[in-house]
């Protein structure tokens, strides 16, 4: 028993790269038993990401696949396919980000699997939802960022369409998939029945962008242009100080007026462009321009200390490398050291969220390819001789 709110839930994870593995890592982090099913050669993320000590164990793979067990199965071989069906038959949840038509041809669609396991929660993470013309097209995160308007928001802000330099559509959709699985498990507790879940990446990201930026076009006819002018302002970014950058975001009157006093511009408190939250929103570009041009005479630390005393929301700007030395993250023990059986000493992040009912007890390392094949098959009812035979044929790895 691992502890955590999902303790006792068994998940068969047929996902690759990021969108599926972040979903199943979330389930695993909070107590579920996750069996990662890998094709011969393993998850593409084992080798496609930069940074590794040994082949097949990239840093990115390690970060997305902790707390899971790995079994290697060749689903093109009948015995490998049969082994997967046996695992799904005793699972609570099956998650995949493979294309739906391929899953249906392999008999891994919900309608087929539910005949033998009616309590199964079947979650399919899709690039595009069923019924649309893009359905069953291949896609990765940049394709979804492009179609969903994410790159378009950056173009509105900077004049050039760019992708967010994280696989944000993958992260967001994967976490939504984990959330949906939790909802379905809750309904199953009440009804005793499983169900199928579709999590389409495009629709989820388009919902994010639309909720944020539909704005005046929410009304029919529109009462103004789309887009949140504050967020799309070129100066919506960290601003320069004497020795670096700081982010300051005074929104309420108390915060804004304290900010104006701090920068030596008390007259702005009665400026009709800035004297209320509504006026500051209407004049966001000018308000951000004041912020961007007023902080160059003090250091970042001096501004952060002053704004903290004034209760004005502000923080230093962290680079990626700075995260590892951020004092707050150090206080909460965010980064932890771990001895990995093949990779030696590594750095891992702690679980960000806290449950008063308890957390997972036995955190485990990201698995080697097929590290748990024999163990998992034995638990599924295969004898030692049967496992040996499967290994010999290459049906399992």
N, C-alpha and C positions, 0 to 999 in steps of 0.2 A: 504494500500500500504506500503510495507516494505522498499522501496528504494533499491539501489544497481543495478548492471547491469542485474540481472535476475528477477527484480521486474515484477510481473504479470505472471510469469511462475508457473504453478501448477504441482507438482510432487507427484505421488503415489509411496510410498517407501515400497516394500515388501522385505526387506532385514534384515539380522541378523548379529550379532557378529561384525566384523570390516570392511571387505572389502566393503560391501554394505553401511553400515552406514557412513564410511568416505567419500564415494562418495556423498551421499545425504546430509551429513552435509556441505560439500563444497558448494553444490548448495544452501542450506538454508542460509549459512553464507553470500552469495553474493546476497541474495534477493528473492530466489524462495520460494514459499509456499510449504512446504513439509509435506505431511500427512503420518505418519508412521503407517503402518498396522501391528498389532501384533496379533499373535495367542493366544489362551487361555494360560495363564501363562507368556506371554510376551517374548520378545527377550531374548535368552539365556544369553546374556551379562549382563542382569540385575542381574543375580545370580551367574554366573560362575566366575566372576572376584573377586579378593581380594579387601577388603577395602570398607566398607559401614557403614552407621549409621542405616539404615532401610532396611528391606528385599526388594529386587526388585529395589534398587537404588544404585548400585555399583558406585564407582568413575569413573571406566572406561566407564560404560554406560553413565553417565552424560557427560563425555568429548566427546563422539562420537555422542550425540543425542540432542545437543542444537539446538534451533531455529526450532524445529519440533513440530507438533501436533500428538498426539497418539490416534488411534482408535483401539479397540479390536474387531476382527472379527473371528468367527469360520468358516473357509472356507469349512469344511466338512458338514456344514448345508446349505441347499439350500438358505435360506434367507441371511446368511452371505456371501455366494458366490455371490448372486445377488447384495448385497450392494457393494461389491468390484467392480463388473462390472460397476455399476452406477458411482462409483468414477472415474474409469479409463476412462469411456465414456466422462467425462468432463475435463480430464487431458491433459497436454501437454507432459508429460514424465511419463513413467512407468519403474521402476528399480527393478530388482530382482537378487538375487544370489542363488535362488533355482535351482535344477537340471532341465535341459531343458525338459526331458521326462515327469517329473511330471507336469511342467507348461503346456505342450501340452495336457496332459490328462485332466487338469482342464480347458482347453479352454482359457489359459492365454498366449498362444503363439502369436507372432506378426500377423501371417496370420489371425487368428480368431479375434483378437481385432481390427485390422485395418479395418475390414469390417464395423464396427460401428463408428470408429474414425480414419479416414484416415490420419489425421495430427499428429497422435501419434508418439512420439519418444520412441521406445521400446528398453531398454538396458538390456541385459542379461550378468551378470558377471559370467564367467565359470571358473572352475578349468582348463579344457583342451578344446582345440578347436575342432570343429566339423570335422569329417573326419579322426581323429586319433584314435588309439586303446584305448587310455585312456578316450575318451569322455564319459561323464556321470558317471565316477567314482567319489566317494566322495573324498574330499581333504580339508585339512586345510593348513595354512601357512607353517608349517614345511615340509609337503609333497612336496610343490612347491619349497621351498628352497633347498630341497634335490635333486629333479629332475632337477632343472634349473641350477645347478652348483654353487649356492651361497655358500652352505656348502663346496663345493669343493675348492672354492677360499680360504677359511679359512684353509682347509687342506694343500693347497700349501704353505700358509704363516707360519703355525704353526706346521704342521705335524699331526694335528688331525682334522677330520671333525667336525664342530660345526655349529649351527644355529646362525645367528645374533640375539641377545637377544631383538629383537623387531619383531612384526609380519610385517616385511618389505614387503613381497610379497603382503599382504593384503593392506597395506598403498599405495604402489606404484600402484597396479592394480586399487584400488578404485579411486585414483586421476586421473589415465589415463581414467577411465570410465567417470568421471566428465568432463574431457577435451573433450572426444569424444561426449558427450551429447551436449556440447557447440558448437562443429563443426556441429553437425546435426541440432541444432536449427538455426544456421546461414544459412545452406543450405535450411532449410524449409522456411526461410524468403524470399529466392529467388524463390523457386519452389512451395511453398504452400503444399508440401507433407511431410509426416512423413517417418520414416524408422526404420529398425531393426539394432541394433548394438550388436555384440558379442565382449566381452572383455575377452579373455582367459588368466588366470594368468600365466600358464606355459610359453606360447609363449612370453608374455611381459617380464617376468623375464629372460628367456633364451636370449632374445634380449639384455637386459641390460648387462648380463654377457658376451655375445659374442662381443658386441660393445666394451667393455672394454678390453677383454682378448683374442679375436681371434688373434689379433696381426699378427705375421709372418705367421700364418696359413690362413690369408686372401688370400694369394697367392696360386695358384695351379700350381706346387707343392709348399708346404710350404717352406719359406726361413729361417725358424728357428722354435723354439718351441712356443707353445701358452703361453699366460700369459704376463702381464705387470710386469716386474721384479721389478720395483719400488714399486708398490702396494703390491706385494707378498713378499717383503723383511720382514724378522722377525723383523727388526728395524723400519718398517713403523708404528710408534705408538708414543704417547707422551714419552718424554725422561726425565730422572730424573734430578732434580735440588737439591740444598742444602736442601730444605724444602718441596719438592713435585715434580710436573711434569710441563713441558711446552711443547707446540708444536711449532716447528719452521720449516718453509718450504721455504727456499731461492731457487728460481728457475732460475731467470735471472742472468747474470754475475754480474750486480751491486749488487744484493742481496747476491749472494754467496760470492763475494769478501768482502763485508762489514761484512758478518758473519765470515769469516776467520780472519779478523782483530779483530773482537769483542772477539773471543776465543783465541787470541794470537797466531794464526797459519798463519801469512801472506804468508809463503812460499807455502801454498797450492794453492795460486792463480796461480802459474806457474806449479803446478803438472799436468802432462799430463792426469791424471785420472779426474781432476776437473777443467780444464781451460776453458771449454765451456759447454753449456747446453747439447750438444750431448754426450760429454765425461762423464759428471756427470750421464746421463741416462744410458750409457753403464756400468758404474761402480757404480750403485745405492747402492748395498750392502755396499761397502766401504764408500761411501758418507754418508749413514745413520749411519754407525758405527762411523764416526767422530762426527756426531751430538749427538749420544747416549752417547758418552764417554767424552764430552767436557764441559758439563754444570753443573757439580756437585759442583762447588766451589762458586756459587752465588745462591741467592734465586730466586724463580719464579718471584716475583715482580721486582727484580733487572734486570733480563733478559728481561722481557716484556718491562720495561721502556727503557732499552738500545736499544733493537731491534726496538722499536717504533721510537726512535730518528734516527736510521739508515735506516728506511723505509724497514725493513726486516719483512715479514709476520710471525707473532708469536702471540700466545695467551696462557693464562693459561689453565690448564686442569680443566674442571668442572665435578664434580660428578653429579648424578641426583639431589641430594639435593641442590647442589651449584647453579643450574639454578634459584632457587627461590630468590637468593641474588645477582645474576650477575648484576653488575652496569649498563651495557648497556641495559639489559632487563628491569631494573628498570627505566632507563631514558625514554624508549619508552612506558612505561606502559604496558608491555607485560602481566603481571599477574594482574587480577582485582578481586575484591571481589564482590560477588553477594549473595543476600538472596534468597535461594530456598524455595518454599512454604512448602516442607516436610522435607528438609535436613538442613535447617538453613543456616548459613554462609558457603559458599564454595568459592574456588579459581577457576577462569577460565582464559583461555588465550584469548588475543585479536585476531582479524583478522590480519594475518601477512602482507597481501598485501593491497595496497592503490590504489584506483581509483579516479582520479581527478573529475570524473563525479558524485561521491557520493557513499556512502556505505549504507548497511542496517541500517535502523533507529531504529527498534523495536526488539532488541535482546531479545530472550525469553529463559526461562529455559528448561532443559531437562524434558520431560513430564513424569508424572506418567502413569502407564498402563491404557489406556482407558480414560485418562483425558479429551479428546476432542471428545469422541464418539458422544455425543448428538449434540454438536455444528456442527461437520462435517456432520453428517447425515441430520441435518436440512438444512444446506447449499445445500446439494445434492437433496433436495426436499421432504424429508420425513416429515410427520406431527408429532406433538408431540405424538399423540396416536400411530402412527406406530412405532416410536422410543421406546415407552414404551413396545409395543408388542414384538419387537425384543429383548429388554433387558430381558423380561420375559422368552423368549424361550432359551436364552443363545446364540442366533446367533450373538449377539454383546455383548461387555463387556464395 
